[in-house]
Amino acid sequence: MIYKQNLETDIIEYLAKTLSIDFRDAMEKYYSSKLARQIESGENGIDNLDYKNLAEDLIENEL
């Protein structure tokens, strides 16, 4: 559980920095994404992937 929380925080921070948006806006984008649901459910071991790759995928495919 702690690992997932750290993963989510890393993804959100990366989104905020990469997109030059407020942390709160990045949280909203992340938590409303398909990626957040996949990580929460542990779908296909997605929570074991690198946060930068996950964040880039989110940017490319959902934003």
Order of alpha helices (4+ residues) and beta strands (2+ residues): alpha-alpha-alpha-alpha
